Amino acid sequence: MAETDSGARTGMGALFNAVADEYDQSGVDFFTPIAQGLVDELAPAPGERAVDLGCGRGAATVLLARGVGATGTVVGLDLSEGMLAHARTAMTQEGLAVDLRVGDASEPELPEGELDIVASSLVLFFLPNPTAALARWVQLLAPGGRIGLATFGGQDPVWSSVDREFGPWLPPAMRDPRVMGPQSPFGSDEGMEQLMAGAGATDVGTTTLRLPVTFGSLERWEAFSRGTGQRAMWASLPSHEVEGVRTRAAAHFEGARNANGEIEVWQDIRYTVGRAAV
């Protein structure tokens, strides 16, 4: 990457602090069903010990805490204090006891060999060195413990066309060849399975969820996009290009209207799950 790892982490923390209040608040059902699918794959049981790495506002953290119950423990780790503030509110509203900490998912300061579950939803591809981070995550597991990752699979061609409109102005970090292009492990089930196996996990497998995403209107899509990591794409646009991108996006989305006239697309979510050796 063009930036140092330290600079990339600082920038990522700043990005998600900036979007924390708007993140997952556009009314588009996206992050919660993705988190639900991941936790379903990991099947937390009462009394187990779990961590949610890059927990954000706690979509998966809440579900893990419900699963392990009062006799289990859950740690939620995130770079963004803003995101964690909202996660704390969510846990309080749910009456759940979760240890929420500011920390770097690349190098979580947690003891090795003690966790039953390591979960991470839509995080690994943001990290400066995904391979090293994943190896560290596997080391956190007790023998036989489970690790589960949610990453993006295929995407509705219409939505892909919209995202390509930002291409000429993408920030350098979003062009990283380790997470973009055909050679990226994030580009296929096989690539992700090899990445996880190379990190030391066993019994690695993949399931896929095709998630329908209803934006409804162009305005709702933009609110959703600006309230996620894609905010960096909008920030990279020169001010005189914003309206042109918006207009071209609207033209693309006309091909994705459902019977009710709403914009509806799909996104495949890949769940890669493995175990620590016994």
N, C-alpha and C positions, 0 to 999 in steps of 0.2 A: 504494500500500500504506500501511497505517497506520504501519508502522515505516519508519525511514529505510533506504536501501539498506545502509548499513554495519551497522545493527542486524539487518537480515534475514540478512546474511551471517554475522554472529557467531552468531545463533541457529541457522542451518543447520549451521554447523561444530560447534556444541555438540550438536545433535541427532544427527549422525552419529558424533561421538565417543562418545556414549552408547550407540549401537547397534552400534558397531564389532565387539565381540567376538561378538555374536549374529547379525550380518548374514549372511544366506545360509547359516546353519548349522542350520536347522530340519529339514533333510532333504527339503524341498520343492524339486523341480527347476524353477527359475524364472529366476534371473538368468543362469545359464550358457547355456541355450539362446537366450535373448534376445541375449546378447553374441555368440554364435556366428552367429546370423542376420545381425547387423550387420556383423561382420567378413567374412562370406561375400559380402555385397553390395559391400564395399569392395575385396575381393580384393587384399590386400597382396602385393607381390612382393619378392624378394630385393633388398636394397640401398636400399629406399625409406625415407623419413623420415616418421614418424608421431607423432601426439599423441593421447592418450586424455584428454579433458577431463571432470573429475569421475569419475576412474577407480575410486574406491572401493577394494575389496579386490583389484581387478585382473582381473575376469572377462574383459573385452575386451582388457586390456593384454597379458595372456599370449598371447592368440591373435594379436594384432598383432605381438608380438615373434617368435613362431614364423614368421609369414609373411614378415617382412622379413629374418630370418636374421641371421647374424653380421656381414654387411656393411651392414645397415641400422641405423637408430636409432629408438628409441621413448622418448617422454617421457610419463609419467603424472602428471597434476596433480589435486590434490584439496584441499579446505579442511580435511579431517579428518586430523590426524596419526595418530589411532587407526586409521583405515581404511588409511592408507599403511603403518603398521607391519605389518599383515597382508599387504598387497600385497608388501612387501619379502620377507617370509617365503616367499610363493608364488613370487616370481621366483628366489629362492635355491634352492628345491626343484626348480624347473624348469631351473636352470642358465642363466638368461637374464640378460643385461645390459640393464637398463632404468633410465632416469633418472627417479626418482620424487621429486616435489617438492610441498611444501605451497604452494598457490596458489589464487587465485580464478578459477574458470572464466569469470566475467563479464568479467574483464580479464586474460587470460593474458599473463604477461610473457615473450613469445616474439617473435623477429624475424618481420617480415612477409615473405611471398613466398618462403618456403623449404621448406614442407612438401608432401609428396606426398599425405598423408592426415590429415584431421582427423576423429576419431570421438568420439561422445558418446552414451552409452546412458542413457536415463531421467534426464536432468539438466536440459535446457533449461527445462522448466516450473517448476523450483525457483528459477530466477534472478529477481532483482528486475526486470530489463528484458531479456526474452528477445530482443526485436528488435535492440537495440543489441549484445547479446552475440553473436548470430549473425552480424551484420555484421562484427564483429571477428574471428570465427572464419574467415570466408571470406577475409579479408585475410591470414591466415596461410599460405594456400596458394600454392604456385608455380603458374605458368600450367599449366592442364590438371589440376591436383591435384584429388582427390576429397574431398568432405565427406559424412559419413553420420550421421544421427540416428536413434535409436530412441525412439519415444514410444508412448503407449498409444492403441489404437483402441477398438473396441467390446468390451463385457464381457458375460459370462454374466449374464442377468437376476437369477439367484439371488444371485450375488456382489454385484451392484449393490444389491440389496435389503439385504444385510448392511451394506454400506458406508453406506447411508443412515441406518442406526440411529445413527450417530455425528453425523448432521447438526446437531442442535441445539447441539452443543458443539464444533463444528469450530473450530480456531484461525483467527484472522483471515487469516493468510497462505494458508490452504487455501481461502478464499472469494474470492481475488483474481479479479476478472472477466476478467483477461487470460488466465487458465488454466482458468477454469470457465465453463460456459454455452455457448449456441449461437453467440455471437459470437466465441468464442475460436478462434484459429488451430489450437489443439490438438484441436479437435473434429471435424476432417475431413481427408481426404487433400488436398483442394483448399486448405484453410487453411494446412496445413504447406508445401505446394508454393509458395504465394504468399509465405509468410514467408521461405522460403529464396531464392526468386527476388528478392524485395525486398532481401535482404541482399547480392545481387550474384552469386549462383550461376547457372550455366547448365545446360542439359540436366537439369533437375530431374525426378525421377520417384519413384514410390512402389511398394513391394511390401508385402504384409501376410502375417504369420505368425499362424495361429490356434494358440495354445499351450494344450494341455490341462494343467490344473494339478490334481494329486491331493493333497489335504490328508490324506485318510484319515480323520482324526478331528477333532472340534472342538478338542481340545487342540493338535493339530498346526497347525491354522489360526491359533489365537491366538498360538502361538510364532512362526509365520511373520510374522504381522501386527506383533507387538511388536518383531520384529527387522528392521524396514524403516522407511522414512520414516513409515509409519502409526503408529509409536510415539507421535508427537505427538498423534494422535487419542485414543489410550488415556490419555495424560497429561492431556488436556483434560477427561476424564470426571470428574465428582464421584464420590467413592468410593461413595456410596450408589446410584449409577446403574450401576456396573460389572456387577453380577450380572444386572440387568435386560437390559442390552445383550447380555450373553453368552447369556442364555436366549432372547431373540428371534432372535439369530443362529443358534442351534441349530435353532430352528423353521424358519427359512428354508432352512437347509442340508439339512433332511430331504428337500427337493425335488430334491436334487442327489446322491443316492446312486447309485453305479453297481451293476453286477451283483454285485460283491463286498461291497457295503454300505459302500464308502468314499465320502467326500465328494469329488466330482470336478466341477470347473467349467472354464471356458475364458476366455482373455484374448487379444484380438487385439493384435498388436504391429505398429506402423506403422514402416516404414523409409523415410525420406526421404533421397534421395541426389542430390547435384549435383556440379558441377565449377566450378573457377575458369576464367574466360575465358582463352583462349590468346592 
